[in-house]
Amino acid sequence: ISCRNPLQSLLSSMKQACEILTRDPEGGAARIPFETFSFLYSYLASIDGEISETETNAFLEGIKEQADKHHGMVLIRHF
């Protein structure tokens, strides 16, 4: 029996990606452009295989709403 939560695992990966790809100084908001976030999230969700395309699209719609309020940038706190 696996206790793995695919969404939590994916979000942890996305947090690390934001911290690696940001141009913010260390300890900053770790912002990345929505387009980059969306591409990575969609790719990782698709190879995971346990997160549906519908779930992925719904999640990204919510993230886009938040990013639009921050000049198109996704912050870790958005997810």
Secondary structure, DSSP 4 states (H G I P E B T S, - for coil): -----HHHHHHHHHHHHHHHH--SPTTS---EEHHHHHHHHHHHHHHH-SS-HHHHHHHHHHHHHHHHTTTTEE-GGG-
